[in-house]
Amino acid sequence: MTSGPATIPPPLFACLETLGLIARHLDPQSFGEMMAAVGRPDERLRAARLQFNANDALDGVGTSLLAASDEALAAFDELRAAQDGGDVGAVFKALRHLPRAQEALYPLAAMIPAVNSFFLDPSLRDDADALARGMQPARDNETGVMHFSNEPRTRGGFSLYVPESYTPDRAWPLVVALHGGSGHGRGFLWSWLRDARSFGAILVAPTSAGNSLGSTWALMGDDNDTPNLARIVATVRAQWTIDPDRLLLTGMSDGGTFCYVSALDRGSPFTHLAPVSAAFHPMLISMADADRLHGLPVYLVHGALDWMFPVDVARQARTALTQAGANVTYTEIADLSHTYPREINAPMLAWLKA
């Protein structure tokens, strides 16, 4: 890289990590304190971006760095505007720039060692084998990030990540990760990609088909999402070698709740469930297939500070599922409100593979 692009990655990484911390620790009651605590890491990125514009042509590397930087800077601009206006909805909208920045940056992972390292779990950033695997280029229609009818503002498609180190001679775990209400699979993919890439799993992030409740999962009424999930899983299994004993359905908030709604039926293709920050009602147990529940591995994750679905909901779910015969692993996170705890992904993958 020439001097301009070379100055961008360090402050860009700092901005992306800071946005991740904001997303992880977001609580409407303390958003102002959070913004004060993180400071202004974007100022270094703004300065580097100006130098980049002055000195460098927009080649492929430059285009990706510029797009990722602009998304990160837009996130900080919108977060501060939301802070001044007191608009919580605008905060969530601002944070949508984070996965867009990651999507713009990721094509450079096989070209630039620092980007490769950024998209690995911190525990593997000094691991020569992991670093070498990460520098493998994507193979068209076989590995890397792919999207299937899943452009922004569309419904019912899915995004897919197959590790670049994938080979068909061994079976790979499959993680199907469901976004929260008003979310989109293309963005939620990036909540999991670093871990799938680091620890070896094929990742699917579907987008809900949409219904009378809006841009969320079929939590009541006609269920177009369950057959769509079955179709997506069948499509992936037909092209990639998936371990039949390790098919995980997980999800955040409404996505977590839909894990219960969809996957407690005998016909579900999933072998493991992991609802995160989800709602729960005992009726879900009464409607479930008893044989399906017996011994079913369920990994429940919830925040003690959850302001949307109080933690007692998860504790009740743990009790009800255990009494019904499920094999429940329960993790309650003391400092988690109603956000996605990405630090749970690695332990969840270890549980899935165990």
C-alpha positions as CSV (number, residue, x, y, z in Angstrom):
1,M,0.0,0.0,0.0
2,T,1.1,3.5,-0.7
3,S,1.4,6.1,2.1
4,G,-2.3,7.2,2.1
5,P,-3.9,3.8,2.3
6,A,-1.3,2.6,4.8
7,T,-2.4,5.2,7.3
8,I,-6.1,4.1,7.2
9,P,-6.2,0.6,8.7
10,P,-5.1,1.3,12.3
11,P,-7.6,4.1,13.0
12,L,-10.3,2.3,10.9
13,F,-9.8,-0.8,13.1
14,A,-10.0,1.3,16.2
15,C,-13.3,2.8,15.0
16,L,-14.8,-0.5,14.1
17,E,-13.8,-2.0,17.5
18,T,-15.3,1.0,19.3
19,L,-18.5,0.7,17.4
20,G,-18.6,-2.9,18.3
21,L,-18.3,-2.0,22.0
22,I,-21.1,0.6,21.7
23,A,-23.3,-2.0,20.1
24,R,-22.5,-4.6,22.7
25,H,-22.9,-2.3,25.7
26,L,-25.8,-0.1,24.4
27,D,-28.4,0.7,27.0
28,P,-30.8,3.6,26.3
29,Q,-30.5,4.8,29.9
30,S,-26.7,5.2,29.8
31,F,-26.1,6.0,26.1
32,G,-24.7,9.5,26.9
33,E,-22.2,8.1,29.4
34,M,-21.2,5.4,26.8
35,M,-20.5,8.1,24.2
36,A,-18.5,10.1,26.6
37,A,-16.4,7.1,27.6
38,V,-15.5,6.1,24.0
39,G,-14.3,9.6,23.1
40,R,-13.6,10.5,19.5
41,P,-11.5,7.7,17.8
42,D,-13.0,8.8,14.5
43,E,-10.9,12.0,14.5
44,R,-7.8,10.0,13.5
45,L,-9.7,8.2,10.8
46,R,-11.0,11.5,9.4
47,A,-7.5,12.8,9.2
48,A,-6.2,9.7,7.5
49,R,-9.1,9.8,5.1
50,L,-8.3,13.3,4.0
51,Q,-4.6,12.3,3.4
52,F,-5.9,9.3,1.4
53,N,-8.0,11.5,-0.9
54,A,-5.1,13.9,-1.5
55,N,-2.5,11.3,-2.3
56,D,-4.0,8.1,-3.8
57,A,-5.9,6.8,-6.7
58,L,-9.0,4.7,-6.1
59,D,-7.7,1.3,-7.0
60,G,-9.4,-1.8,-5.6
61,V,-7.7,-1.6,-2.2
62,G,-8.3,2.1,-1.9
63,T,-12.0,1.7,-2.9
64,S,-12.6,-0.8,-0.1
65,L,-10.7,1.2,2.5
66,L,-12.6,4.4,1.5
67,A,-16.0,2.7,1.6
68,A,-15.3,1.1,5.0
69,S,-14.0,4.4,6.4
70,D,-17.1,6.3,5.2
71,E,-19.4,3.8,6.8
72,A,-17.6,4.0,10.1
73,L,-17.5,7.8,10.0
74,A,-21.2,8.0,9.2
75,A,-21.9,5.8,12.2
76,F,-20.1,8.2,14.6
77,D,-21.8,11.2,13.0
78,E,-25.3,9.7,13.4
79,L,-24.6,8.4,16.9
80,R,-23.7,11.9,18.0
81,A,-26.8,13.4,16.3
82,A,-28.9,10.7,18.0
83,Q,-27.4,11.6,21.3
84,D,-28.2,15.2,20.9
85,G,-31.7,14.4,19.8
86,G,-32.5,11.7,22.3
87,D,-33.7,9.4,19.6
88,V,-33.0,5.7,20.5
89,G,-34.3,4.5,17.2
90,A,-31.7,6.6,15.5
91,V,-29.0,5.0,17.6
92,F,-29.9,1.5,16.2
93,K,-30.0,2.9,12.7
94,A,-26.6,4.5,13.1
95,L,-25.1,1.2,14.2
96,R,-26.2,-0.4,10.9
97,H,-23.2,1.3,9.4
98,L,-20.9,-1.1,11.3
99,P,-21.7,-4.3,9.3
100,R,-21.7,-2.3,6.1
101,A,-18.1,-1.2,6.9
102,Q,-17.1,-4.7,7.7
103,E,-18.6,-5.9,4.4
104,A,-16.7,-3.3,2.5
105,L,-13.4,-4.1,4.2
106,Y,-13.5,-7.9,4.2
107,P,-12.4,-8.5,0.5
108,L,-9.0,-7.2,1.6
109,A,-8.5,-9.9,4.2
110,A,-6.8,-12.2,1.8
111,M,-4.6,-9.3,0.5
112,I,-3.5,-7.3,3.6
113,P,-2.2,-9.2,6.7
114,A,-3.5,-6.5,9.1
115,V,-7.1,-7.0,7.7
116,N,-6.7,-10.7,7.9
117,S,-5.8,-10.5,11.5
118,F,-8.6,-8.1,12.3
119,F,-11.1,-10.7,11.1
120,L,-9.7,-13.4,13.4
121,D,-10.4,-14.0,17.0
122,P,-7.8,-12.1,19.1
123,S,-6.7,-15.5,20.6
124,L,-5.5,-16.5,17.1
125,R,-3.8,-13.4,15.9
126,D,-0.3,-14.9,16.7
127,D,-1.2,-18.3,15.4
128,A,0.7,-19.0,12.2
129,D,-1.7,-21.6,10.9
130,A,-4.7,-19.5,11.5
131,L,-3.1,-16.5,9.8
132,A,-2.1,-18.7,6.8
133,R,-5.6,-20.0,6.5
134,G,-7.0,-16.5,6.5
135,M,-4.8,-15.4,3.6
136,Q,-6.4,-17.9,1.3
137,P,-8.5,-16.2,-1.4
138,A,-12.1,-17.0,-1.8
139,R,-13.1,-19.5,-4.5
140,D,-16.0,-18.3,-6.7
141,N,-19.3,-19.8,-5.6
142,E,-17.6,-22.1,-3.1
143,T,-16.0,-20.1,-0.3
144,G,-16.1,-16.6,1.2
145,V,-19.1,-14.3,1.6
146,M,-22.1,-14.9,-0.7
147,H,-25.6,-13.4,-0.9
148,F,-28.6,-15.1,-2.3
149,S,-31.5,-12.7,-3.0
150,N,-30.5,-10.8,0.1
151,E,-29.9,-7.2,-1.0
152,P,-30.8,-4.5,1.6
153,R,-34.5,-3.9,2.0
154,T,-35.4,-7.3,0.5
155,R,-37.0,-10.1,2.5
156,G,-36.7,-13.9,2.5
157,G,-33.1,-14.3,1.1
158,F,-30.0,-15.3,2.9
159,S,-26.3,-14.4,3.2
160,L,-23.7,-17.2,3.5
161,Y,-20.1,-17.4,4.7
162,V,-18.0,-20.5,3.9
163,P,-14.5,-20.4,5.4
164,E,-11.9,-20.0,2.7
165,S,-10.1,-23.0,4.2
166,Y,-13.2,-25.2,3.5
167,T,-12.6,-28.6,1.9
168,P,-15.5,-31.0,1.1
169,D,-13.6,-34.0,2.5
170,R,-14.8,-33.4,6.1
171,A,-18.1,-32.4,7.6
172,W,-18.5,-28.8,8.8
173,P,-20.8,-27.5,11.5
174,L,-23.6,-25.2,10.3
175,V,-24.7,-22.1,12.2
176,V,-28.0,-20.5,11.1
177,A,-28.2,-17.1,12.8
178,L,-31.5,-15.1,12.9
179,H,-31.5,-11.3,13.2
180,G,-33.6,-9.4,15.6
181,G,-36.8,-7.5,14.9
182,S,-36.4,-5.0,12.0
183,G,-33.0,-6.5,11.2
184,H,-31.6,-8.1,8.1
185,G,-29.5,-11.2,7.6
186,R,-27.0,-9.4,5.4
187,G,-26.1,-7.2,8.4
188,F,-26.4,-9.9,11.1
189,L,-23.9,-12.1,9.2
190,W,-21.1,-9.9,10.6
191,S,-22.1,-10.7,14.2
192,W,-20.8,-14.2,13.6
193,L,-18.3,-14.1,10.7
194,R,-15.2,-13.6,12.7
195,D,-15.9,-16.6,14.8
196,A,-17.0,-18.9,12.0
197,R,-13.8,-17.9,10.2
198,S,-11.6,-18.4,13.2
199,F,-13.0,-21.7,14.5
200,G,-14.4,-23.4,11.4
201,A,-18.1,-23.3,10.7
202,I,-20.3,-22.6,7.8
203,L,-22.6,-19.6,8.6
204,V,-26.0,-18.7,7.2
205,A,-27.8,-15.4,8.1
206,P,-31.3,-15.5,6.6
207,T,-33.6,-12.5,6.4
208,S,-37.2,-13.0,7.6
209,A,-39.8,-13.2,4.9
210,G,-41.8,-10.4,6.6
211,N,-45.4,-10.5,7.7
212,S,-48.2,-8.4,9.4
213,L,-45.8,-7.7,12.2
214,G,-43.4,-6.0,9.8
215,S,-39.8,-6.9,9.2
216,T,-39.5,-9.6,11.8
217,W,-40.0,-13.4,12.1
218,A,-43.4,-15.2,12.0
219,L,-44.0,-15.2,15.7
220,M,-47.8,-15.4,15.2
221,G,-50.2,-16.0,12.3
222,D,-49.1,-17.5,9.0
223,D,-45.5,-18.9,9.2
224,N,-43.6,-18.3,5.9
225,D,-40.3,-18.4,7.7
226,T,-40.1,-22.1,8.9
227,P,-40.4,-23.6,5.4
228,N,-38.0,-20.9,4.0
229,L,-35.4,-21.9,6.7
230,A,-35.8,-25.6,5.7
231,R,-35.3,-24.7,2.0
232,I,-32.2,-22.6,2.8
233,V,-30.7,-25.4,4.9
234,A,-31.4,-28.0,2.2
235,T,-29.8,-25.7,-0.4
236,V,-26.6,-25.3,1.7
237,R,-26.5,-29.0,2.5
238,A,-26.8,-29.9,-1.2
239,Q,-23.6,-27.9,-2.1
240,W,-21.4,-28.1,1.0
241,T,-20.5,-30.9,3.3
242,I,-22.4,-30.3,6.5
243,D,-22.1,-32.4,9.7
244,P,-25.6,-33.9,10.2
245,D,-25.2,-33.9,14.0
246,R,-24.2,-30.2,14.3
247,L,-26.9,-27.9,12.8
248,L,-27.4,-24.9,15.1
249,L,-30.3,-22.5,15.0
250,T,-29.6,-19.4,17.0
251,G,-31.0,-15.9,17.0
252,M,-31.1,-12.6,18.8
253,S,-34.3,-11.1,20.3
254,D,-37.2,-11.9,17.9
255,G,-34.8,-14.2,16.1
256,G,-34.2,-16.1,19.4
257,T,-37.9,-16.3,20.1
258,F,-38.4,-17.7,16.6
259,C,-35.9,-20.5,17.4
260,Y,-38.6,-21.8,19.9
261,V,-41.5,-21.2,17.5
262,S,-39.9,-22.9,14.5
263,A,-37.5,-25.5,15.8
264,L,-39.4,-27.4,18.6
265,D,-41.3,-29.3,16.0
266,R,-40.4,-32.9,15.2
267,G,-39.7,-32.0,11.5
268,S,-37.1,-29.3,12.3
269,P,-33.7,-30.0,10.6
270,F,-31.8,-28.4,13.5
271,T,-29.9,-30.5,16.1
272,H,-29.1,-27.6,18.5
273,L,-30.9,-24.4,19.6
274,A,-29.4,-21.2,21.1
275,P,-31.9,-18.4,21.7
276,V,-30.2,-15.2,22.8
277,S,-32.0,-12.3,24.6
278,A,-35.3,-14.0,23.6
279,A,-38.9,-13.9,24.8
280,F,-40.5,-17.1,26.0
281,H,-44.0,-18.3,26.9
282,P,-44.8,-21.7,28.6
283,M,-47.3,-22.3,25.8
284,L,-44.3,-23.0,23.5
285,I,-43.5,-26.1,25.6
286,S,-47.0,-27.3,25.6
287,M,-47.2,-27.0,21.8
288,A,-43.8,-28.7,21.2
289,D,-43.2,-32.3,20.3
290,A,-42.3,-34.2,23.5
291,D,-39.9,-36.5,21.8
292,R,-38.2,-33.6,20.1
293,L,-37.6,-31.9,23.4
294,H,-36.2,-34.9,25.1
295,G,-32.4,-34.5,25.2
296,L,-32.4,-31.6,22.8
297,P,-29.3,-29.4,23.4
298,V,-30.3,-25.9,24.1
299,Y,-27.9,-23.0,24.9
300,L,-29.8,-20.1,26.5
301,V,-28.1,-16.7,26.8
302,H,-29.6,-13.7,28.4
303,G,-28.6,-10.4,30.0
304,A,-29.2,-9.6,33.6
305,L,-29.9,-5.9,32.5
306,D,-32.2,-6.7,29.6
307,W,-34.8,-3.9,29.5
308,M,-37.0,-5.5,26.7
309,F,-37.3,-9.1,27.9
310,P,-36.4,-9.1,31.7
311,V,-34.0,-11.9,32.7
312,D,-36.8,-13.7,34.6
313,V,-38.1,-14.7,31.2
314,A,-34.9,-16.6,30.5
315,R,-34.8,-18.2,33.9
316,Q,-38.4,-19.5,33.4
317,A,-37.4,-20.8,30.0
318,R,-34.5,-22.7,31.5
319,T,-36.8,-24.3,34.1
320,A,-39.5,-25.2,31.6
321,L,-37.1,-26.6,29.1
322,T,-35.2,-28.6,31.7
323,Q,-38.4,-30.1,33.1
324,A,-39.5,-31.1,29.6
325,G,-36.3,-33.1,29.2
326,A,-34.1,-30.7,27.2
327,N,-30.3,-30.6,27.9
328,V,-30.0,-26.9,28.8
329,T,-26.8,-24.9,29.1
330,Y,-27.7,-21.5,30.6
331,T,-25.5,-18.4,30.5
332,E,-26.6,-15.2,32.2
333,I,-24.4,-12.2,31.5
334,A,-24.2,-9.6,34.3
335,D,-23.4,-6.5,32.1
336,L,-25.6,-7.4,29.1
337,S,-28.7,-5.4,28.3
338,H,-30.8,-6.1,25.2
339,T,-27.9,-6.3,22.7
340,Y,-26.0,-9.2,21.0
341,P,-23.0,-10.5,23.1
342,R,-20.5,-11.5,20.4
343,E,-18.2,-12.9,23.0
344,I,-20.7,-15.9,23.4
345,N,-20.1,-17.1,19.9
346,A,-16.8,-19.0,20.5
347,P,-18.1,-20.8,23.6
348,M,-21.3,-21.6,21.7
349,L,-19.3,-23.1,18.8
350,A,-17.3,-25.1,21.3
351,W,-20.5,-26.4,22.8
352,L,-21.9,-27.3,19.3
353,K,-18.7,-29.2,18.4
354,A,-18.4,-31.0,21.8
